[in-house]
Amino acid sequence: MTLSISLAVNGERRDIVLDDPRVTLLDLLRERLDLTGTKKGCDRGQCGACTVLVDGRRINSCLALAASHDGADITTIEGVARGEKLHPVQAAFIAHDALQCGFCTPGQIMSAIGLMSEGQTGDDPERIREAMSGNLCRCGAYAGITEAVLEARAQLAAPESQETERAA
């Protein structure tokens, strides 16, 4: 049984024929679309290495059937930079040494971007740690990750506050 789905992946429409309706979004991204930045860690939804954004919300792609996201807008780590210009979260991860081996980094960055767009960060480091608790780092770069998220959130919020001041 084949199934046709259509996704917008990193802003590009992709029409895909699935030979198996049980294929996960993670396997579709990595094996069919060659977007290998999203990592397969535990393959059980426990580590967060496979985190992507679906319609702006973060999910563990290893637990999501690709077929259930027909028509969705998918953003992977490959889609967050704009050419050579890094996303503020990517730049903050580098500035705060929020990565060591780098295996969890794509999922960490996608989770951070998602939680910011969901409005879950605030200025509280503990709130950020809690919201990022589904993303594990074997190297223990958690302090740098928290600092990076705080910096990126402040940087992303700054233009909004400047626009509000200009409008007043």
C-alpha positions as a printed Julia matrix, in Angstrom:
168×3 Matrix{Float64}:
  0.0    0.0    0.0
  1.44   3.37  -0.98
  0.44   6.72   0.44
  1.14  10.17  -1.0
  1.78  13.1    1.32
  2.85  16.68   0.82
  5.03  18.57   3.28
  6.7   21.94   3.35
 10.19  21.1    4.59
 12.37  24.1    5.4
 10.15  26.21   3.18
 10.24  23.87   0.18
  7.2   21.86  -0.85
  7.94  18.15  -1.0
  5.52  15.63  -2.5
  6.41  12.19  -1.22
  5.12   8.7   -1.91
  5.43   6.47   1.14
  5.78   2.76   0.44
  5.1    2.04   4.11
  2.59   4.14   6.07
  4.49   3.3    9.28
  7.6    5.34   8.36
  8.46   7.89  11.0
  9.03  11.54  10.25
 12.63  11.09  11.44
 13.32   8.27   8.98
 11.64  10.2    6.17
 13.82  13.25   6.84
 17.07  11.33   7.17
 16.68   8.49   4.68
 14.45   9.89   1.95
 15.15  13.64   2.07
 18.84  13.4    3.09
 18.36  15.87   5.96
 20.73  14.16   8.37
 21.1   17.03  10.83
 18.17  15.61  12.78
 19.71  12.78  14.79
 18.42   9.35  15.69
 19.41   8.88  19.31
 17.22   6.6   21.37
 14.44   6.17  18.76
 11.98   6.13  21.69
 11.26   9.81  22.32
 13.42   9.99  25.42
 16.53  11.92  24.35
 15.29  14.77  22.13
 18.06  14.39  19.51
 15.36  14.1   16.83
 13.52  17.32  17.72
 12.08  19.24  14.77
  9.4   21.9   14.47
  6.04  20.93  12.99
  3.86  23.96  12.32
  6.1   25.88  14.72
  5.82  23.42  17.62
  8.58  21.06  18.68
  8.1   17.34  18.45
 10.19  14.2   18.69
 10.24  13.12  15.06
 11.09   9.53  15.99
  7.61   9.16  17.52
  5.7   10.86  14.7
  4.39   9.0   11.7
  5.2   10.92   8.54
  1.73  10.19   7.16
  0.08  11.94  10.1
  1.77  15.21   9.15
  0.45  15.5    5.6
  0.23  19.22   4.78
  2.43  20.26   7.7
  5.23  22.81   7.73
  8.39  21.05   8.95
 11.52  22.91  10.05
 14.75  21.01  10.65
 18.16  22.24  11.77
 19.09  22.66   8.1
 16.36  25.27   7.72
 17.09  27.71  10.55
 20.11  29.63   9.2
 19.59  32.16   6.43
 22.42  31.5    4.01
 25.64  32.22   5.88
 23.8   34.07   8.67
 23.23  31.81  11.66
 19.97  31.85  13.58
 20.45  33.75  16.88
 20.11  30.47  18.81
 22.87  28.86  16.73
 25.14  31.88  17.28
 24.41  31.88  21.02
 25.24  28.16  21.28
 28.64  28.88  19.78
 29.22  31.98  21.93
 28.34  30.14  25.16
 30.13  26.88  24.31
 26.78  25.11  24.58
 28.01  22.06  22.73
 30.74  19.55  23.14
 30.47  16.4   21.06
 27.64  18.04  19.09
 25.39  15.0   18.7
 22.5   16.5   20.69
 23.05  20.05  19.42
 20.58  20.03  16.49
 17.79  18.78  18.76
 18.77  21.22  21.5
 18.71  24.15  19.07
 15.38  23.12  17.56
 13.89  22.69  21.02
 15.18  26.12  22.09
 13.72  27.77  18.98
 10.43  25.98  19.57
 10.13  26.87  23.21
 10.85  30.52  22.41
  8.15  30.59  19.74
  5.81  28.88  22.2
  6.55  31.7   24.68
  7.87  29.36  27.35
 11.24  30.88  28.15
 10.93  34.03  30.18
 14.06  35.23  31.96
 14.14  32.38  34.46
 17.0   29.89  33.93
 15.1   27.23  35.89
 12.09  27.61  33.6
 14.36  27.15  30.58
 16.0   24.07  32.1
 12.56  22.59  32.76
 11.3   23.38  29.24
 14.46  21.85  27.74
 14.4   18.78  30.0
 13.31  16.52  27.14
 16.67  17.11  25.43
 19.53  15.15  26.94
 23.22  16.0   26.64
 25.66  13.24  27.53
 28.5   15.75  27.71
 26.75  17.9   30.32
 26.75  21.23  28.48
 23.54  22.26  30.25
 24.91  25.49  31.8
 26.04  26.75  28.4
 22.76  25.69  26.81
 20.75  27.64  29.38
 22.96  30.72  28.93
 22.65  30.45  25.15
 18.85  30.26  25.3
 18.73  33.29  27.62
 20.96  35.3   25.3
 19.09  34.3   22.14
 15.75  35.09  23.77
 16.98  38.55  24.77
 18.38  39.15  21.3
 15.17  38.03  19.58
 13.03  40.09  21.97
 15.13  43.26  21.46
 13.85  44.09  17.94
 10.24  43.64  19.13
 10.72  46.07  21.99
 12.43  48.56  19.67
  9.49  48.34  17.22
  7.06  48.96  20.09
  9.05  52.03  21.2
  9.13  53.41  17.64
  5.37  52.99  17.25
  4.67  54.91  20.49
